[in-house]
């Protein structure tokens, strides 16, 4: 038996409860991972609330790092391997878990379990957004909403390392300073400034070839307004709720815009894609291009408070849970 967070119904943080869960020996192609650190991600709140429905009852959490402690037949990992995961299944909020080996990545020497758990999901999201959804180039300018969030801080550093110009939006002066310290060329405090007016000022009226929007409902049409003709809107999250249904004429009226709604699962669908993405991320971390900064740590027993703080926007950067 292992201790794990479970939900019997969707709702607020209070629906998360601890339970003793049986853990069998791993089957063919599976391994048992003892979690050392667990990553907290905004998508966890979508699963808990029911915005992204899951069959109930269920465990929660997608991301963790730890050690392989048992190996099923045919798995390509060994006992003692240091591994991390963020797209292997639900239930990372636990002491240990059985997972398919093909959805795990090895953690290289030089990267701690805490770093891996804090950056894998956010870092692989950053990787596919700027390397594959829209291959951002040196000299190009983009807009990224919620620049002081977990993905935002990694994105700013990675984009700066390739010579791109980044505009980030934030809600406070403190978050603005944090974003600038993580590579953003321009930072717009939307509590005090008009985002579209500042984008026009920064770009000399040209607007932008791409906007990365993980906020959703509150920023959706603003993001479209910031795009130049034939620009790409990358809508990759719903932190403020799901956007309203889109009339395709909106894209036409704004200059034949493109829009995409990517997910990490689509960009790491195969084991090769998954591990290439993590290799690219870990290489950036080891080189110093991307710093992994853990700004909040909670005991797993305090997961309800961690979710409250995350949704209240009291957190910045990465947060981890300790089993």
Number of C-alpha atoms within 10 A of each C-alpha: 11 13 17 24 23 23 20 14 16 21 16 14 18 14 16 21 15 17 15 12 17 10 13 10 12 20 17 13 16 22 29 24 30 22 24 19 29 33 29 31 21 15 16 17 23 18 20 27 17 14 15 11 11 17 9 11 11 16 26 22 24 21 30 33 30 27 22 23 17 18 23 19 11 12 16 14 21 15 13 12 16 22 23 29 28 26 18 18 17 18 21 29 29 28 22 25 23 24 22 18 25 18 20 24 23 18 24 16 8 10 13 15 21 23 22 29 30 29 33 25 25 26 28 25 24 26 23 19 21 16 14 11 18 16 11 20 15 13 11 14 21 22 26 25 22 23 32 31 23 27 24 27 30 31 27 27 23 24 27 18 15 13 14 21 21 23 24 28 24 23 17 15 14 11 19 22 14 20 29 20 14 22 24 28 16 17 24 23 18 15 12 10 12 11 20 17 11 19 22 14 12 14 11 9 13 14 21 24 20 26 25 23 24 22 20 20 17 14 18 20 15 14 24 24 19 26 25 18 18 17 21 22 27 23 21 18 20 20 18 13 13 14 16 10 6 10 8 11 10 14 19 13 10 16 15 16 21 16 17 11 11 16 15 19 13 10 18 20 12 13 14 12 13 22 18 15 23 26 17 13 24 23 14 17 21 14 9 12 17 25 17 20 17 17 13 15 18 17 14 21 17 12 22 16 15 23 22 16 12 17 15 9 11 10 18 21 22 25 23 26 24 20 19
